[in-house]
Amino acid sequence: MNTIKRKVEVFSAGCPACDETVRLVQQIACSSCEIEVLDMNKPEVAAKARQYGVKTVPAVAINGKLATCCTGAGPNEIALRSAGLGNAG
């Protein structure tokens, strides 16, 4: 039986939410999953994350494709302003 390997990349900034995601990925990964935790504080990792379309961390890519759970647009000016940022009132 030929088992297909899956490359799982977890983009992390070392925050508690990131650590929780790393634990979750490790918990549900199968024996054919190769997990790599990548530090977003390293410029080369940040560049790779941009290529994948990572906007927020934690984020998970499987076989070079950002998982649909991680494709959120991240913070944007309109949403921040509507939440009250920049309003002196």
C-alpha positions in Angstrom: 0.0 0.0 0.0 1.4 3.4 -1.0 0.8 6.1 1.6 0.6 9.7 0.4 2.7 12.0 2.5 1.2 15.4 3.5 3.4 18.3 4.2 1.7 20.4 7.0 3.2 23.9 7.7 2.0 25.8 10.7 2.8 29.5 10.6 3.2 30.7 14.2 4.3 33.8 16.0 4.7 31.9 19.3 1.5 33.3 20.8 -0.9 31.2 22.9 -3.4 30.9 20.0 -0.5 29.7 17.8 0.6 27.2 20.4 -2.9 25.9 20.7 -3.1 25.4 16.9 0.2 23.6 16.8 -1.1 21.2 19.5 -4.3 20.7 17.6 -2.5 19.9 14.3 -0.2 17.5 16.2 -3.2 15.8 17.8 -5.2 15.2 14.6 -2.3 14.5 12.3 -2.0 11.1 10.8 1.1 9.0 10.4 1.6 10.3 6.8 1.6 13.9 7.9 5.0 15.7 8.1 4.5 18.7 10.4 6.7 21.8 10.3 6.2 24.7 12.7 7.4 27.9 11.1 8.4 31.1 13.0 6.8 34.2 11.5 9.5 36.3 13.1 12.0 35.0 10.5 12.0 37.1 7.3 12.2 34.0 5.1 9.2 32.5 6.8 7.2 35.7 6.5 8.0 35.8 2.8 6.8 32.3 2.3 3.6 33.1 4.3 2.9 36.0 2.0 3.3 33.7 -1.0 0.6 31.4 0.5 -1.6 34.4 1.2 -1.4 34.2 5.0 -2.9 37.4 6.5 -3.1 36.3 10.1 -1.5 33.8 12.4 -1.8 31.0 13.3 -2.3 29.7 9.8 -1.9 26.2 8.4 -0.9 25.2 4.9 -1.2 21.6 3.7 0.8 20.5 0.6 1.6 24.2 -0.2 -2.0 25.4 0.0 -3.5 27.5 2.7 -6.2 25.6 4.5 -9.7 27.2 4.0 -9.9 27.8 7.8 -7.0 30.2 7.5 -7.9 32.3 4.5 -9.5 35.2 6.4 -8.5 38.6 5.1 -7.2 39.8 8.5 -7.6 43.3 9.8 -8.6 46.0 7.4 -9.1 49.7 7.8 -12.8 49.8 7.2 -13.6 47.1 9.8 -11.2 48.8 12.3 -12.8 52.2 11.8 -16.3 50.8 12.1 -15.3 49.3 15.4 -14.3 52.7 16.6 -10.6 53.0 15.9 -9.6 56.6 15.1 -12.9 58.1 16.4 -12.2 60.6 19.1 -15.8 60.6 20.3 
